[in-house]
């Protein structure tokens, strides 16, 4: 269980974080066609985060739930969440659960990601208190950071998050902040679902944007197809799985439902679940 401790100010970014983040990221993405072309090319050379043949999802989900909870508690950027998940999956792909403290590995993965993505420093003491292990676990998080970095050969950032692809997809179609927030909520909700962990980030982003557009009553356009590389037909199966996930009793009692239940409508888990229960995709 989480302690009622609030992270220090170092974990926080301005209250208007969506506006600040949108301005910064949009300015960058307007000049980044080459970056995304390279990211698309790299997709063909990289594996998804998870291979079902490994049969260890019951362990992974515990760490992912912890990452989601700490991430939201510290008000960190969406890209930090997904880089942390990427690091955590890669650790699982290369080492045995027998040598892990999953809470510590999850916290260390998020700490590494925050160092890479965040402007404001996140402290290991804060993370230790948040996960309820006490200040003595701060050294364990730092030690685990070193182990992870050596295990991954210090290659932690070769990952294009689905949230970054969401900005790319929506750039040519809409500047609506509500649609962006809703798309990011939907993709974050999938982070603890096994099927979605087998997909590439660009596909996850496109599926989430497609469902978000349906929720607000819009349509997938030719511009959406051009920006994402996916047609509406390509996204139907994944969208149906999101719809099934939102309708499920397991989702209603899940950690991600609880974590994301407090945002402004429609970008909160209770709203999207109610929509899924009363609408078809």
C-alpha positions in Angstrom: 0.0 0.0 0.0 1.1 3.5 -0.6 1.9 5.7 2.4 0.1 9.1 2.5 3.4 10.8 1.9 3.5 13.5 -0.8 6.5 13.6 -2.9 8.7 16.7 -2.5 8.5 19.7 -4.8 11.3 18.2 -6.9 8.8 15.6 -8.2 6.4 18.3 -9.5 6.1 20.3 -12.7 3.9 23.4 -13.1 0.1 23.1 -12.4 -0.6 23.9 -16.1 1.6 21.0 -17.1 -0.6 20.0 -20.1 -0.4 23.5 -21.6 3.4 23.7 -20.9 4.0 20.2 -22.2 1.9 20.8 -25.3 3.7 23.9 -26.2 7.1 22.4 -25.8 6.4 19.1 -27.5 4.4 20.7 -30.4 7.2 23.1 -31.1 9.6 20.2 -31.4 7.4 17.9 -33.4 6.7 20.5 -36.1 10.4 20.0 -37.1 10.9 16.3 -36.5 9.7 14.4 -39.6 13.2 12.8 -39.9 13.1 11.7 -36.3 9.8 9.9 -36.8 10.9 8.4 -40.1 13.9 6.9 -38.3 11.6 5.7 -35.5 9.4 3.9 -38.0 12.4 2.2 -39.6 13.6 1.1 -36.2 10.3 -0.6 -35.4 11.1 -3.3 -37.9 14.4 -4.0 -36.0 13.1 -4.0 -32.4 10.9 -6.5 -30.5 7.8 -5.4 -28.7 8.2 -5.0 -24.9 6.8 -8.4 -24.1 6.8 -11.9 -25.7 4.0 -14.1 -24.4 6.3 -17.1 -24.6 8.1 -15.9 -21.5 5.0 -16.6 -19.4 5.9 -14.2 -16.6 3.1 -11.6 -17.0 1.8 -12.3 -13.4 5.1 -10.9 -12.1 5.4 -8.0 -14.6 2.0 -6.6 -13.9 2.9 -6.1 -10.2 5.9 -3.9 -11.2 3.9 -2.1 -13.9 1.1 -1.3 -11.4 3.7 0.1 -9.0 5.3 2.3 -11.8 1.8 3.7 -12.8 1.0 4.5 -9.2 4.3 6.2 -8.4 4.3 8.0 -11.7 0.9 9.6 -11.1 1.8 10.3 -7.5 4.8 12.4 -8.6 3.0 14.2 -11.5 5.7 13.1 -14.0 5.4 13.4 -17.8 3.7 10.7 -19.9 6.9 9.9 -21.7 8.5 9.1 -18.4 5.9 6.5 -17.6 6.5 4.6 -20.9 10.2 4.8 -20.8 10.1 3.4 -17.3 7.8 0.6 -18.5 10.3 -0.1 -21.4 13.2 -0.3 -19.0 11.3 -2.5 -16.6 10.3 -4.9 -19.4 13.8 -5.1 -20.7 15.1 -6.0 -17.3 12.6 -8.8 -17.1 13.6 -9.9 -20.6 17.2 -10.3 -19.5 17.2 -11.4 -15.9 15.4 -13.8 -13.5 12.6 -12.7 -11.1 14.4 -14.7 -8.5 17.0 -12.0 -8.1 14.5 -9.1 -8.1 12.7 -7.1 -5.5 9.9 -6.1 -7.9 9.0 -2.9 -6.0 12.6 -1.8 -6.0 13.2 -2.6 -9.7 10.0 -0.7 -10.6 11.0 2.3 -8.6 14.6 2.2 -10.1 13.2 1.9 -13.6 11.1 5.0 -13.0 13.9 6.9 -11.4 16.2 6.2 -14.5 13.4 7.3 -16.8 12.7 10.4 -14.8 16.4 11.4 -15.0 16.2 11.1 -18.7 12.8 12.8 -19.4 12.2 15.2 -16.6 13.5 18.8 -16.1 13.1 18.7 -12.3 15.1 16.2 -10.3 13.3 13.2 -8.7 14.9 12.0 -5.5 15.4 8.3 -4.6 14.4 9.2 -1.0 11.0 10.4 -2.3 10.5 7.2 -4.3 11.4 5.1 -1.3 8.9 6.8 0.9 6.2 6.7 -1.7 6.4 2.9 -2.1 6.2 2.5 1.6 9.6 0.9 2.2 11.0 3.7 4.3 14.1 5.7 3.7 16.4 2.7 4.1 15.2 1.5 0.7 16.7 4.6 -1.0 20.1 2.9 -1.2 18.5 -0.2 -2.7 17.0 1.9 -5.4 20.3 3.5 -6.2 22.0 0.1 -6.2 19.3 -1.3 -8.5 19.8 1.7 -10.8 23.4 0.7 -11.2 22.5 -3.0 -11.8 19.9 -2.0 -14.5 22.2 0.3 -16.3 24.9 -2.3 -16.5 22.4 -5.0 -17.5 21.1 -2.8 -20.3 24.5 -1.6 -21.4 23.5 1.9 -20.5 21.1 1.9 -23.5 17.9 3.2 -21.9 16.5 5.7 -24.4 16.1 3.7 -27.7 12.4 3.8 -27.3 9.7 6.1 -28.9 6.8 6.2 -26.5 3.2 5.8 -27.7 2.4 9.2 -26.0 5.0 10.9 -28.3 3.3 9.2 -31.3 0.0 10.5 -30.1 1.3 14.1 -30.4 2.5 13.2 -33.9 -0.8 11.7 -35.0 -3.0 14.5 -33.7 -0.8 17.3 -34.9 -2.2 17.3 -38.4 -5.8 16.6 -37.3 -6.6 18.7 -34.2 -5.1 20.9 -31.6 -7.9 19.9 -29.2 -6.4 19.4 -25.7 -9.3 17.3 -24.6 -8.6 14.8 -27.4 -4.9 14.7 -26.5 -5.6 14.1 -22.8 -8.2 11.4 -23.6 -5.8 9.6 -26.0 -3.0 9.6 -23.5 -5.4 8.3 -20.8 -6.5 5.4 -23.0 -2.9 4.4 -23.9 -1.8 4.6 -20.3 -4.7 2.4 -19.3 -3.4 -0.4 -21.6 0.1 -0.4 -19.9 -0.9 -3.3 -17.6 -2.7 -5.4 -20.3 -0.7 -8.3 -21.7 -1.9 -8.1 -25.4 -1.1 -4.4 -25.7 2.5 -5.0 -24.4 3.0 -7.1 -27.5 2.3 -4.2 -29.9 4.7 -1.5 -31.1 4.3 2.1 -29.6 3.0 3.6 -32.9 0.2 1.1 -33.1 -0.7 1.6 -29.5 -0.9 5.3 -30.1 -3.0 5.0 -33.2 -5.5 2.6 -31.4 -5.8 5.0 -28.5 -6.4 8.0 -30.7 -8.9 6.1 -32.7 -10.9 5.1 -29.6 -10.6 8.7 -28.2 -12.0 10.1 -31.5 -14.9 7.7 -31.3 -15.6 8.7 -27.7 -15.9 12.4 -28.6 -18.0 11.6 -31.6 -15.4 12.2 -34.3 -14.2 10.2 -37.3 -10.9 8.7 -38.4 -9.9 10.8 -41.4 -7.4 10.5 -44.2 -5.1 12.8 -42.3 -5.2 10.5 -39.3 -4.2 7.6 -41.6 -1.4 9.6 -43.1 0.0 10.8 -39.7 -0.3 7.4 -38.1 0.4 5.0 -40.9 -2.8 3.0 -40.0 -6.2 2.9 -41.6 -9.4 2.6 -39.7 -9.6 -1.1 -40.7 -6.1 -1.7 -39.3 -7.2 -0.4 -35.9 -10.6 -2.0 -35.5 -9.3 -5.1 -33.7 -7.2 -3.2 -31.2 -10.0 -0.7 -30.6 -12.4 -3.6 -29.8 -9.9 -4.9 -27.3 -9.7 -1.5 -25.7 -13.5 -1.4 -25.6 -13.6 -4.9 -24.0 -11.0 -3.9 -21.5 -12.9 -0.8 -20.4 -16.1 -2.8 -20.0 -14.5 -5.6 -17.9 -15.1 -6.0 -14.2 -11.3 -6.6 -13.8 -10.7 -3.1 -15.1 -13.2 -1.5 -12.7 -11.3 -3.1 -9.8 -7.8 -2.5 -11.2 -4.9 -0.3 -10.0 -5.0 1.7 -13.3 -8.7 2.4 -12.9 -8.1 3.8 -9.4 -5.1 5.8 -10.4 -6.7 7.5 -13.4 -10.2 8.0 -11.9 -9.6 11.6 -10.7 -8.9 13.5 -13.9 -11.2 16.0 -15.6 -13.9 14.4 -17.8 -13.7 12.8 -20.3 -10.1 12.0 -19.5 -10.7 9.8 -16.5 -11.2 6.1 -16.1 -14.7 6.3 -14.8 -15.9 8.3 -17.7 -14.4 6.1 -20.4 -15.7 2.9 -18.7 -19.2 4.4 -18.6 -18.9 5.3 -22.2 -17.8 1.7 -23.1 -20.8 0.3 -21.2 -23.3 2.4 -23.0 -21.8 2.6 -26.5 -20.4 0.3 -29.2 -17.1 0.8 -30.9 
